[in-house]
Amino acid sequence: MVRKRGIGISVGELDENENGISAPIFDQRNNLIAFISV
């Protein structure tokens, strides 16, 4: 599902009050260079 959406989402997986989202950052050659998570 992460590959299909292009982002990762965590809703209450470790704790019911904690959620998170992550997204990849690609360079001009489509290489993964970083990611951002909140």
All heavy atoms as a GROMACS GRO file, in nm:
protein
  292
    1MET      N    1   0.082  -0.119   0.000
    1MET     CA    2   0.000   0.000   0.000
    1MET      C    3   0.087   0.126   0.000
    1MET      O    4   0.052   0.225  -0.061
    1MET     CB    5  -0.093  -0.002   0.121
    1MET     CG    6  -0.197   0.106   0.116
    1MET     SD    7  -0.302   0.103  -0.029
    1MET     CE    8  -0.439   0.013   0.032
    2VAL      N    9   0.201   0.120   0.070
    2VAL     CA   10   0.291   0.236   0.074
    2VAL      C   11   0.341   0.269  -0.066
    2VAL      O   12   0.343   0.385  -0.106
    2VAL     CB   13   0.409   0.210   0.170
    2VAL    CG1   14   0.511   0.322   0.162
    2VAL    CG2   15   0.360   0.194   0.313
    3ARG      N   16   0.381   0.170  -0.142
    3ARG     CA   17   0.428   0.195  -0.279
    3ARG      C   18   0.318   0.251  -0.366
    3ARG      O   19   0.342   0.338  -0.450
    3ARG     CB   20   0.483   0.068  -0.340
    3ARG     CG   21   0.613   0.028  -0.279
    3ARG     CD   22   0.666  -0.096  -0.343
    3ARG     NE   23   0.777  -0.147  -0.263
    3ARG     CZ   24   0.876  -0.214  -0.312
    3ARG    NH1   25   0.880  -0.244  -0.439
    3ARG    NH2   26   0.972  -0.255  -0.234
    4LYS      N   27   0.197   0.204  -0.348
    4LYS     CA   28   0.084   0.252  -0.429
    4LYS      C   29   0.053   0.399  -0.399
    4LYS      O   30   0.032   0.479  -0.490
    4LYS     CB   31  -0.038   0.165  -0.401
    4LYS     CG   32  -0.158   0.198  -0.485
    4LYS     CD   33  -0.272   0.103  -0.455
    4LYS     CE   34  -0.393   0.135  -0.539
    4LYS     NZ   35  -0.505   0.047  -0.511
    5ARG      N   36   0.050   0.434  -0.270
    5ARG     CA   37   0.020   0.572  -0.228
    5ARG      C   38   0.138   0.667  -0.243
    5ARG      O   39   0.120   0.786  -0.261
    5ARG     CB   40  -0.022   0.574  -0.082
    5ARG     CG   41  -0.158   0.526  -0.055
    5ARG     CD   42  -0.194   0.560   0.086
    5ARG     NE   43  -0.237   0.438   0.153
    5ARG     CZ   44  -0.251   0.425   0.282
    5ARG    NH1   45  -0.222   0.524   0.362
    5ARG    NH2   46  -0.292   0.313   0.334
    6GLY      N   47   0.258   0.613  -0.225
    6GLY     CA   48   0.377   0.697  -0.229
    6GLY      C   49   0.413   0.757  -0.095
    6GLY      O   50   0.509   0.833  -0.084
    7ILE      N   51   0.336   0.726   0.008
    7ILE     CA   52   0.362   0.773   0.143
    7ILE      C   53   0.333   0.661   0.242
    7ILE      O   54   0.260   0.567   0.210
    7ILE     CB   55   0.278   0.898   0.180
    7ILE    CG1   56   0.128   0.865   0.171
    7ILE    CG2   57   0.314   1.016   0.096
    7ILE    CD1   58   0.038   0.973   0.226
    8GLY      N   59   0.390   0.672   0.361
    8GLY     CA   60   0.362   0.576   0.467
    8GLY      C   61   0.281   0.643   0.577
    8GLY      O   62   0.308   0.757   0.613
    9ILE      N   63   0.182   0.572   0.626
    9ILE     CA   64   0.096   0.626   0.731
    9ILE      C   65   0.088   0.526   0.846
    9ILE      O   66   0.073   0.407   0.823
    9ILE     CB   67  -0.046   0.653   0.677
    9ILE    CG1   68  -0.041   0.755   0.565
    9ILE    CG2   69  -0.139   0.700   0.789
    9ILE    CD1   70  -0.174   0.774   0.495
   10SER      N   71   0.101   0.576   0.967
   10SER     CA   72   0.087   0.495   1.087
   10SER      C   73  -0.022   0.557   1.174
   10SER      O   74  -0.011   0.671   1.216
   10SER     CB   75   0.219   0.492   1.164
   10SER     OG   76   0.202   0.429   1.288
   11VAL      N   77  -0.127   0.481   1.197
   11VAL     CA   78  -0.238   0.531   1.279
   11VAL      C   79  -0.258   0.435   1.396
   11VAL      O   80  -0.309   0.325   1.379
   11VAL     CB   81  -0.368   0.542   1.196
   11VAL    CG1   82  -0.483   0.591   1.283
   11VAL    CG2   83  -0.348   0.633   1.077
   12GLY      N   84  -0.210   0.476   1.511
   12GLY     CA   85  -0.230   0.399   1.632
   12GLY      C   86  -0.163   0.263   1.636
   12GLY      O   87  -0.208   0.175   1.707
   13GLU      N   88  -0.055   0.242   1.560
   13GLU     CA   89   0.010   0.112   1.557
   13GLU      C   90   0.084   0.080   1.687
   13GLU      O   91   0.075  -0.032   1.737
   13GLU     CB   92   0.105   0.102   1.439
   13GLU     CG   93   0.033   0.093   1.307
   13GLU     CD   94   0.128   0.078   1.190
   13GLU    OE1   95   0.241   0.032   1.209
   13GLU    OE2   96   0.085   0.112   1.078
   14LEU      N   97   0.158   0.175   1.741
   14LEU     CA   98   0.232   0.152   1.865
   14LEU      C   99   0.156   0.202   1.987
   14LEU      O  100   0.167   0.146   2.095
   14LEU     CB  101   0.369   0.219   1.858
   14LEU     CG  102   0.461   0.170   1.745
   14LEU    CD1  103   0.588   0.253   1.740
   14LEU    CD2  104   0.493   0.023   1.765
   15ASP      N  105   0.081   0.307   1.968
   15ASP     CA  106   0.003   0.366   2.076
   15ASP      C  107  -0.122   0.427   2.012
   15ASP      O  108  -0.112   0.493   1.908
   15ASP     CB  109   0.085   0.474   2.147
   15ASP     CG  110   0.014   0.534   2.266
   15ASP    OD1  111  -0.097   0.590   2.247
   15ASP    OD2  112   0.068   0.526   2.377
   16GLU      N  113  -0.236   0.409   2.071
   16GLU     CA  114  -0.360   0.456   2.009
   16GLU      C  115  -0.366   0.608   1.994
   16GLU      O  116  -0.445   0.659   1.916
   16GLU     CB  117  -0.481   0.408   2.088
   16GLU     CG  118  -0.491   0.462   2.229
   16GLU     CD  119  -0.607   0.404   2.306
   16GLU    OE1  120  -0.633   0.284   2.293
   16GLU    OE2  121  -0.670   0.482   2.380
   17ASN      N  122  -0.281   0.681   2.065
   17ASN     CA  123  -0.280   0.827   2.057
   17ASN      C  124  -0.169   0.883   1.970
   17ASN      O  125  -0.151   1.004   1.966
   17ASN     CB  126  -0.269   0.886   2.198
   17ASN     CG  127  -0.388   0.851   2.284
   17ASN    OD1  128  -0.502   0.858   2.239
   17ASN    ND2  129  -0.364   0.811   2.406
   18GLU      N  130  -0.093   0.797   1.904
   18GLU     CA  131   0.017   0.842   1.820
   18GLU      C  132  -0.008   0.804   1.674
   18GLU      O  133  -0.041   0.691   1.644
   18GLU     CB  134   0.149   0.780   1.867
   18GLU     CG  135   0.190   0.828   2.003
   18GLU     CD  136   0.321   0.766   2.049
   18GLU    OE1  137   0.385   0.693   1.971
   18GLU    OE2  138   0.360   0.791   2.164
   19ASN      N  139   0.012   0.901   1.587
   19ASN     CA  140  -0.004   0.881   1.443
   19ASN      C  141   0.118   0.940   1.373
   19ASN      O  142   0.187   1.026   1.428
   19ASN     CB  143  -0.131   0.949   1.393
   19ASN     CG  144  -0.254   0.901   1.465
   19ASN    OD1  145  -0.276   0.782   1.479
   19ASN    ND2  146  -0.334   0.994   1.514
   20GLY      N  147   0.145   0.896   1.252
   20GLY     CA  148   0.259   0.949   1.179
   20GLY      C  149   0.241   0.936   1.029
   20GLY      O  150   0.159   0.858   0.980
   21ILE      N  151   0.319   1.014   0.955
   21ILE     CA  152   0.319   1.008   0.810
   21ILE      C  153   0.462   1.032   0.762
   21ILE      O  154   0.534   1.114   0.819
   21ILE     CB  155   0.219   1.110   0.749
   21ILE    CG1  156   0.208   1.091   0.598
   21ILE    CG2  157   0.257   1.252   0.784
   21ILE    CD1  158   0.091   1.163   0.536
   22SER      N  159   0.503   0.959   0.659
   22SER     CA  160   0.637   0.973   0.602
   22SER      C  161   0.627   0.981   0.450
   22SER      O  162   0.541   0.916   0.390
   22SER     CB  163   0.725   0.852   0.637
   22SER     OG  164   0.747   0.846   0.774
   23ALA      N  165   0.715   1.059   0.391
   23ALA     CA  166   0.718   1.074   0.245
   23ALA      C  167   0.862   1.076   0.196
   23ALA      O  168   0.949   1.136   0.260
   23ALA     CB  169   0.647   1.202   0.204
   24PRO      N  170   0.889   1.012   0.083
   24PRO     CA  171   1.024   1.013   0.027
   24PRO      C  172   1.055   1.143  -0.046
   24PRO      O  173   0.964   1.212  -0.093
   24PRO     CB  174   1.021   0.895  -0.072
   24PRO     CG  175   0.879   0.890  -0.117
   24PRO     CD  176   0.798   0.930   0.002
   25ILE      N  177   1.184   1.174  -0.056
   25ILE     CA  178   1.231   1.288  -0.134
   25ILE      C  179   1.331   1.235  -0.236
   25ILE      O  180   1.429   1.170  -0.200
   25ILE     CB  181   1.298   1.394  -0.043
   25ILE    CG1  182   1.196   1.442   0.061
   25ILE    CG2  183   1.353   1.510  -0.127
   25ILE    CD1  184   1.256   1.530   0.168
   26PHE      N  185   1.304   1.261  -0.363
   26PHE     CA  186   1.385   1.209  -0.473
   26PHE      C  187   1.462   1.322  -0.541
   26PHE      O  188   1.417   1.436  -0.543
   26PHE     CB  189   1.297   1.140  -0.577
   26PHE     CG  190   1.222   1.020  -0.524
   26PHE    CD1  191   1.090   1.030  -0.486
   26PHE    CD2  192   1.286   0.898  -0.513
   26PHE    CE1  193   1.022   0.920  -0.437
   26PHE    CE2  194   1.219   0.788  -0.464
   26PHE     CZ  195   1.086   0.799  -0.426
   27ASP      N  196   1.578   1.287  -0.599
   27ASP     CA  197   1.654   1.386  -0.677
   27ASP      C  198   1.605   1.384  -0.822
   27ASP      O  199   1.508   1.315  -0.856
   27ASP     CB  200   1.805   1.362  -0.666
   27ASP     CG  201   1.852   1.232  -0.729
   27ASP    OD1  202   1.773   1.164  -0.798
   27ASP    OD2  203   1.970   1.198  -0.710
   28GLN      N  204   1.674   1.458  -0.910
   28GLN     CA  205   1.634   1.469  -1.050
   28GLN      C  206   1.642   1.336  -1.125
   28GLN      O  207   1.574   1.316  -1.225
   28GLN     CB  208   1.721   1.572  -1.124
   28GLN     CG  209   1.707   1.712  -1.073
   28GLN     CD  210   1.799   1.741  -0.954
   28GLN    OE1  211   1.867   1.654  -0.901
   28GLN    NE2  212   1.800   1.865  -0.910
   29ARG      N  213   1.723   1.244  -1.077
   29ARG     CA  214   1.739   1.112  -1.141
   29ARG      C  215   1.649   1.006  -1.078
   29ARG      O  216   1.664   0.889  -1.103
   29ARG     CB  217   1.884   1.068  -1.132
   29ARG     CG  218   1.977   1.158  -1.209
   29ARG     CD  219   2.116   1.104  -1.203
   29ARG     NE  220   2.207   1.201  -1.261
   29ARG     CZ  221   2.331   1.217  -1.224
   29ARG    NH1  222   2.382   1.144  -1.126
   29ARG    NH2  223   2.407   1.307  -1.281
   30ASN      N  224   1.557   1.051  -0.994
   30ASN     CA  225   1.461   0.963  -0.926
   30ASN      C  226   1.528   0.870  -0.824
   30ASN      O  227   1.478   0.763  -0.796
   30ASN     CB  228   1.378   0.883  -1.025
   30ASN     CG  229   1.243   0.847  -0.969
   30ASN    OD1  230   1.188   0.919  -0.886
   30ASN    ND2  231   1.189   0.734  -1.010
   31ASN      N  232   1.643   0.913  -0.770
   31ASN     CA  233   1.709   0.840  -0.662
   31ASN      C  234   1.658   0.893  -0.528
   31ASN      O  235   1.646   1.013  -0.508
   31ASN     CB  236   1.861   0.859  -0.667
   31ASN     CG  237   1.921   0.800  -0.791
   31ASN    OD1  238   1.890   0.688  -0.828
   31ASN    ND2  239   2.008   0.876  -0.856
   32LEU      N  240   1.630   0.802  -0.438
   32LEU     CA  241   1.589   0.843  -0.304
   32LEU      C  242   1.707   0.907  -0.233
   32LEU      O  243   1.814   0.848  -0.222
   32LEU     CB  244   1.541   0.720  -0.224
   32LEU     CG  245   1.497   0.747  -0.082
   32LEU    CD1  246   1.373   0.834  -0.080
   32LEU    CD2  247   1.474   0.617  -0.010
   33ILE      N  248   1.688   1.030  -0.187
   33ILE     CA  249   1.798   1.099  -0.119
   33ILE      C  250   1.765   1.129   0.028
   33ILE      O  251   1.855   1.153   0.108
   33ILE     CB  252   1.837   1.229  -0.192
   33ILE    CG1  253   1.718   1.323  -0.204
   33ILE    CG2  254   1.896   1.200  -0.327
   33ILE    CD1  255   1.755   1.463  -0.250
   34ALA      N  256   1.637   1.127   0.062
   34ALA     CA  257   1.597   1.154   0.200
   34ALA      C  258   1.449   1.120   0.216
   34ALA      O  259   1.383   1.082   0.121
   34ALA     CB  260   1.618   1.303   0.233
   35PHE      N  261   1.403   1.134   0.338
   35PHE     CA  262   1.260   1.123   0.364
   35PHE      C  263   1.225   1.217   0.477
   35PHE      O  264   1.311   1.260   0.554
   35PHE     CB  265   1.217   0.980   0.393
   35PHE     CG  266   1.276   0.923   0.519
   35PHE    CD1  267   1.211   0.935   0.640
   35PHE    CD2  268   1.398   0.857   0.517
   35PHE    CE1  269   1.266   0.883   0.757
   35PHE    CE2  270   1.454   0.804   0.632
   35PHE     CZ  271   1.388   0.817   0.751
   36ILE      N  272   1.099   1.248   0.486
   36ILE     CA  273   1.051   1.336   0.592
   36ILE      C  274   0.940   1.263   0.666
   36ILE      O  275   0.856   1.198   0.605
   36ILE     CB  276   1.004   1.473   0.537
   36ILE    CG1  277   0.972   1.569   0.651
   36ILE    CG2  278   0.889   1.459   0.440
   36ILE    CD1  279   0.958   1.712   0.608
   37SER      N  280   0.944   1.272   0.797
   37SER     CA  281   0.843   1.207   0.881
   37SER      C  282   0.790   1.304   0.985
   37SER      O  283   0.865   1.385   1.039
   37SER     CB  284   0.903   1.087   0.954
   37SER     OG  285   0.946   0.989   0.864
   38VAL      N  286   0.663   1.294   1.011
   38VAL     CA  287   0.599   1.376   1.114
   38VAL      C  288   0.515   1.285   1.199
   38VAL      O  289   0.449   1.196   1.152
   38VAL     CB  290   0.508   1.484   1.051
   38VAL    CG1  291   0.438   1.566   1.157
   38VAL    CG2  292   0.588   1.572   0.959
   0.00000   0.00000   0.00000
